[in-house]
Amino acid sequence: MYGIMLIVVLVLTGGVIAFIGDRLGSKVGKKKLSLFGLRPRHTSILVTIITGILITTVTFGILAIASKDVRTALFGMNKLKAELNEKQSMLEEASGALVNVKNDLNTTKEEYAKSKKDLEETQEDLEIAQQAASELLRQEQVALQNINQELWSDNQTLIEHNQSLAENNQFLLANNESLKADNLELEKTNNDLQEGIENIRERPIIYRVGELLASGVIKKTDDSVKIQNDLNQIIALANSKIIDRLGTEGSKDGVWIYPIEYQKAMDRLKQAKGDTVIRLIVAANLVKGDPVLTELEMHPNRVVYQENEFVYQKIYNVPIDGSNSEMLISDFLRNVNMTAINNGILPNPLTGTVGVINGNQIYAIEKALAENRGKDVLISAFAAADTEVLGPLRLHIYLKNETEQEINHEE
């Protein structure tokens, strides 16, 4: 702000002086004045020159009065240069000293790094020595602990051995008393067993464990009452069979099923997605006068074989003498039985069979085999009717000789 004001003052001052000089020069020219004996024209030029000199002089004067820096530039430049040179020399000396200090600092850093490295190596050596000493001390401590542990263990072993001897002594004394009590108990058990054997001999077994009492199919329904009635009808059928075999007083309570098992059967029947096969199986050997303990078997029902559906076939070589015809028939029926079981027909729990075959069929097969001695015979079995899971499976049996001619067809 100060510089701007100074410039404005200088401009105004220069303008005023120029105006005054111009006016003065014009008056001198008009009046044809003469200074110092000069001609008017030359006098006008002199006034103009003096006016310019005054402008410059006033300008420098004002600047010198207003600014110390201008005075210094006008009158103290040599001194300023001398001081500048002196400062430059001092700066160069300081820079040299700084370089020397930096060199000394680098040298000091190198010495410090070397000393630090030596110190670290010394510390590492010291740590290695301390670790070696600690490891040696630890090994000695472990050895001492092992010795103490062995001594303590030996002491404990002796204590336990003494305790074991004392306990064995007490055990032998108690065992002697127990043996006496067991002997009395065994004598009592022996008497009870003899009485039981005599009772069994006097009361023969009526039903064997695993024997099938009754079976039936319960249709799929959401009616709980209908399900319970159907299940009770199968139980009633079993009771009627028991009465037929034993008489009205042959059994105390008839069929007996665990209540929990009965309730589980009801729940499964309610949730079944289709018809269900129910079988009542004897759960334990029954002697006359005892309730018939029964298990409930449940299986999803379906048609295993449709009428005339293929069941099984096999080629047999019939001996010339016909000695093993019965073995061939038995093998064929056994394979048919196994195939039907694998396909889902439930076998008899005691006999393991799933079908029935009459004597006429067996006789016809034996006769056909006898007529084809020394030949290969293909024996095939087909379902005689639609057969469900519960069975039984009845068969059509076909026999063909090696020329593919039908030689027998029995139903």
C-alpha positions in Angstrom: 0.0 0.0 0.0 2.9 2.3 0.8 4.6 1.6 -2.6 1.3 2.5 -4.4 1.0 5.8 -2.5 4.6 6.6 -3.3 4.1 6.0 -7.0 0.9 8.1 -7.0 2.9 11.0 -5.3 5.7 10.7 -7.8 3.3 10.7 -10.8 1.4 13.7 -9.4 4.6 15.5 -8.6 6.1 14.8 -12.1 2.8 15.9 -13.7 2.7 19.2 -11.7 6.4 20.0 -12.5 5.9 19.1 -16.2 2.8 21.4 -16.2 4.6 24.2 -14.5 7.6 23.8 -16.9 5.3 23.7 -19.9 3.5 26.9 -18.8 6.7 28.6 -17.9 8.2 27.6 -21.3 5.1 28.9 -23.1 5.2 32.2 -21.3 8.9 32.6 -22.0 8.3 31.8 -25.7 5.4 34.2 -26.0 7.0 37.0 -24.2 10.3 36.3 -25.9 12.2 36.5 -22.7 16.0 36.0 -22.6 18.1 34.5 -19.9 21.8 34.8 -19.6 21.8 36.7 -22.9 20.4 33.8 -24.8 18.0 34.1 -27.6 14.3 33.5 -26.7 14.1 30.2 -28.6 17.2 28.9 -26.7 15.9 30.3 -23.5 12.7 28.2 -24.0 14.8 25.1 -24.6 16.8 25.8 -21.4 13.6 26.1 -19.4 12.4 22.7 -20.7 15.8 21.2 -19.8 15.7 22.6 -16.4 12.2 21.4 -15.9 13.2 17.8 -16.8 16.2 18.1 -14.5 13.9 19.3 -11.7 11.5 16.3 -12.3 14.3 13.8 -12.1 15.8 15.6 -9.1 12.5 15.8 -7.2 11.8 12.2 -8.1 15.1 10.9 -6.6 14.7 13.2 -3.7 11.3 12.0 -2.8 12.4 8.4 -3.2 15.5 8.9 -1.1 13.4 10.6 1.6 10.6 8.0 1.5 12.6 4.8 1.2 15.7 3.6 3.0 16.3 0.9 0.4 16.5 3.6 -2.3 19.0 5.6 -0.3 21.0 2.5 0.2 20.9 1.7 -3.6 21.9 5.2 -4.5 24.6 5.9 -1.9 25.5 2.6 -0.1 25.8 0.1 -3.0 29.5 -0.4 -2.5 29.1 -0.9 1.2 26.3 -3.3 0.5 28.4 -5.3 -2.0 31.3 -5.5 0.5 28.9 -6.8 3.2 27.4 -9.2 0.7 30.9 -10.5 -0.2 31.7 -10.8 3.5 28.5 -12.8 4.1 29.2 -15.0 1.1 32.7 -15.8 2.5 31.2 -16.5 5.9 28.6 -18.8 4.2 31.3 -20.7 2.3 33.2 -21.1 5.6 30.1 -22.3 7.3 29.3 -24.7 4.4 32.9 -26.1 4.6 32.5 -26.5 8.3 29.1 -28.3 7.7 30.8 -30.7 5.3 33.5 -31.4 7.8 30.8 -32.0 10.5 28.9 -34.3 8.1 32.1 -36.2 7.4 32.8 -36.5 11.1 29.2 -37.6 11.7 29.5 -40.3 9.0 32.7 -41.5 10.6 31.0 -41.5 14.0 28.1 -43.5 12.5 30.4 -46.1 11.0 32.2 -46.4 14.3 28.8 -46.6 16.1 27.6 -49.3 13.7 30.8 -51.3 14.1 30.5 -51.0 17.9 26.8 -52.0 17.8 27.7 -55.0 15.6 30.5 -56.0 18.0 28.0 -55.6 20.9 25.4 -57.7 19.2 27.9 -60.5 18.5 29.0 -60.3 22.1 25.4 -60.5 23.2 24.7 -63.5 20.9 27.8 -65.3 22.3 26.6 -64.5 25.8 23.1 -65.8 25.0 24.5 -69.0 23.4 26.6 -69.5 26.5 23.6 -68.8 28.8 21.4 -71.2 26.7 24.1 -73.9 26.9 24.3 -73.4 30.7 20.5 -73.4 31.0 20.2 -76.6 29.0 22.8 -78.3 31.0 21.1 -77.1 34.2 17.7 -78.3 32.9 19.1 -81.7 32.0 20.5 -82.1 35.4 17.2 -81.0 36.9 15.3 -83.5 34.7 17.7 -86.2 35.8 17.2 -85.3 39.4 13.4 -85.2 38.9 13.5 -88.6 37.2 15.5 -90.1 40.1 13.0 -88.5 42.5 10.1 -89.8 40.5 11.5 -93.3 40.4 12.0 -93.2 44.1 8.5 -91.9 44.6 7.1 -94.5 42.2 9.0 -97.3 44.0 7.6 -96.0 47.3 4.1 -95.9 45.9 4.5 -99.4 44.5 5.4 -100.7 47.9 2.5 -98.9 49.5 0.1 -100.2 46.8 1.5 -103.6 47.1 0.9 -103.6 50.8 -2.6 -102.2 50.3 -3.2 -104.8 47.6 -2.1 -107.6 49.9 -4.4 -106.2 52.6 -7.3 -105.9 50.1 -6.7 -109.4 48.7 -6.8 -110.7 52.2 -10.1 -108.9 52.8 -11.4 -110.0 49.4 -10.6 -113.6 50.1 -12.4 -113.4 53.4 -15.4 -111.7 51.7 -15.2 -114.1 48.8 -15.4 -117.0 51.1 -18.6 -115.7 52.6 -19.9 -114.9 49.1 -19.1 -118.5 47.9 -21.0 -119.8 50.8 -24.0 -117.6 49.9 -23.7 -118.5 46.2 -23.7 -122.2 47.1 -26.9 -121.8 49.0 -28.4 -119.8 46.1 -27.3 -122.4 43.6 -28.9 -125.1 45.6 -32.1 -123.1 45.7 -31.9 -122.4 41.9 -31.3 -126.1 41.3 -34.4 -127.0 43.2 -36.4 -124.4 41.3 -35.1 -125.7 38.0 -36.0 -129.3 38.9 -39.4 -128.1 39.8 -39.7 -126.2 36.5 -38.6 -129.1 34.5 -41.1 -131.3 36.1 -43.8 -128.7 35.4 -42.7 -128.5 31.8 -42.8 -132.2 31.4 -46.3 -132.2 32.9 -47.4 -129.2 30.8 -46.4 -129.8 27.1 -45.6 -126.9 24.8 -48.7 -125.8 22.8 -47.2 -123.1 20.7 -43.5 -122.6 19.6 -41.8 -119.3 19.4 -42.1 -117.8 15.9 -45.3 -119.7 15.0 -47.8 -117.8 12.9 -51.1 -117.3 14.8 -53.1 -115.2 12.3 -52.6 -112.7 9.5 -54.6 -110.3 7.5 -54.6 -107.1 5.4 -55.8 -103.8 6.7 -56.9 -101.4 4.0 -55.6 -97.8 3.9 -58.1 -95.5 5.6 -58.1 -92.3 7.6 -60.8 -93.6 10.0 -59.1 -94.5 13.3 -62.1 -96.5 14.4 -62.1 -98.6 11.2 -58.4 -99.3 11.6 -58.8 -100.4 15.2 -61.8 -102.6 14.3 -59.8 -104.3 11.5 -56.8 -104.9 13.8 -59.1 -106.3 16.5 -60.7 -108.7 14.0 -57.2 -110.1 13.2 -56.6 -110.5 17.0 -60.1 -112.1 17.3 -59.2 -114.6 14.5 -56.0 -115.5 16.5 -58.1 -116.0 19.7 -60.5 -118.2 17.8 -57.6 -120.4 16.5 -56.3 -120.7 20.1 -59.7 -121.7 21.3 -60.0 -124.3 18.5 -56.6 -125.8 19.6 -56.8 -125.5 23.4 -60.5 -125.2 24.1 -62.3 -122.4 25.9 -60.2 -122.9 29.0 -56.9 -123.7 27.3 -55.5 -120.3 27.8 -55.9 -117.8 30.6 -56.2 -114.6 28.5 -55.8 -115.6 24.9 -53.6 -113.4 22.7 -51.6 -110.9 24.7 -49.9 -107.9 23.0 -47.7 -105.3 24.7 -49.9 -102.2 25.0 -47.0 -100.0 23.7 -46.6 -102.3 20.7 -50.3 -102.2 20.0 -50.3 -98.3 20.2 -47.3 -98.2 17.8 -49.1 -100.4 15.4 -52.1 -98.1 15.5 -49.9 -95.1 14.8 -48.2 -96.7 11.9 -51.4 -97.8 10.4 -52.8 -94.3 10.6 -49.7 -93.0 8.8 -49.5 -95.8 6.2 -49.5 -94.8 2.5 -51.2 -98.0 1.4 -52.6 -101.3 2.5 -50.7 -103.1 5.4 -50.1 -106.8 6.1 -50.5 -107.7 9.7 -49.1 -111.0 11.1 -49.4 -112.2 14.7 -46.3 -114.2 15.7 -45.9 -116.2 18.9 -43.1 -114.4 20.9 -42.3 -117.3 23.3 -42.9 -121.0 23.8 -46.4 -121.5 25.3 -47.4 -124.2 27.7 -51.0 -124.9 28.5 -52.5 -122.3 30.8 -50.2 -119.4 30.0 -51.2 -116.3 28.0 -50.0 -116.3 24.4 -47.3 -113.6 24.1 -47.6 -112.2 20.7 -45.5 -109.9 18.4 -47.1 -107.7 15.7 -45.4 -107.8 12.3 -46.3 -105.1 9.8 -45.4 -105.0 6.1 -46.6 -102.8 3.2 -48.9 -104.8 1.0 -48.7 -105.1 -2.8 -49.1 -107.5 -5.6 -45.9 -109.4 -6.0 -46.9 -111.7 -8.8 -49.8 -111.3 -11.3 -51.6 -114.2 -12.7 -49.4 -116.2 -15.2 -46.3 -114.0 -14.3 -43.0 -115.8 -14.6 -41.4 -116.8 -11.3 -38.4 -119.1 -11.9 -37.0 -121.6 -14.3 -34.0 -123.9 -14.5 -32.6 -126.6 -16.8 -31.9 -130.0 -15.1 -30.2 -133.1 -16.6 -32.3 -136.1 -15.7 -30.2 -139.2 -14.9 -30.8 -142.3 -17.0 -31.6 -144.3 -13.9 -33.9 -141.6 -12.6 -32.4 -142.0 -9.1 -32.5 -138.3 -8.0 -35.8 -137.1 -9.4 -36.9 -136.1 -5.9 -33.7 -134.2 -5.3 -34.3 -132.3 -8.6 -37.8 -131.4 -7.6 -36.7 -130.3 -4.1 -34.0 -128.1 -5.6 -36.4 -126.5 -8.0 -39.0 -125.8 -5.3 -36.4 -124.5 -2.9 -35.1 -122.0 -5.6 -38.7 -121.0 -6.4 -39.3 -120.4 -2.7 -36.1 -118.3 -2.3 -36.9 -116.3 -5.4 -40.4 -115.5 -4.2 -39.0 -114.4 -0.7 -36.5 -112.2 -2.4 -39.3 -110.6 -4.4 -41.3 -109.7 -1.3 -43.6 -112.6 -0.4 -43.5 -113.3 3.4 -42.4 -116.8 4.4 -43.9 -118.9 7.2 -41.8 -118.0 10.3 -41.3 -121.6 11.2 -41.0 -123.5 7.9 -39.7 -120.6 5.7 -42.0 -121.5 2.9 -44.2 -119.2 0.8 -46.4 -121.4 -1.3 -48.3 -124.6 -1.5 -48.1 -127.5 -4.0 -50.3 -130.5 -4.0 -49.3 -134.1 -4.4 -50.8 -134.4 -7.9 -48.4 -131.7 -9.2 -45.4 -133.5 -7.7 -46.5 -136.8 -9.1 -46.9 -135.3 -12.6 -43.5 -133.7 -12.4 -41.9 -137.1 -11.3 -43.7 -138.8 -14.1 -42.5 -136.3 -16.7 -38.9 -136.6 -15.5 -39.1 -140.4 -15.7 -40.2 -140.1 -19.3 -37.2 -137.9 -20.1 -34.3 -139.8 -18.5 -30.9 -138.9 -19.9 -32.2 -135.6 -21.3 -32.1 -131.9 -20.4 -35.4 -130.7 -19.1 -36.4 -127.0 -18.6 -38.7 -126.6 -15.6 -40.5 -123.3 -15.4 -42.8 -121.9 -12.7 -45.5 -119.2 -13.2 -48.0 -117.7 -10.7 -51.3 -119.4 -10.9 -53.1 -116.2 -9.6 -52.5 -112.7 -8.4 -50.3 -113.1 -5.3 -49.8 -110.4 -2.7 -47.2 -110.1 0.0 -49.1 -112.3 2.4 -49.2 -115.2 -0.1 -49.5 -118.1 -0.4 -48.0 -118.6 -3.9 -49.6 -121.2 -6.1 -47.9 -122.3 -9.2 -48.3 -123.4 -12.8 -45.4 -125.7 -13.5 -44.2 -126.4 -17.1 -41.7 -128.9 -18.3 -40.0 -128.9 -21.7 -37.4 -131.3 -23.1 -34.3 -130.3 -25.0 -36.3 -130.2 -28.3 -38.4 -127.4 -26.8 -41.6 -129.6 -26.8 -43.9 -129.2 -24.0 -44.1 -132.4 -22.0 -46.2 -131.5 -19.0 -48.4 -128.7 -17.8 -49.7 -128.9 -14.2 -51.8 -126.4 -12.3 
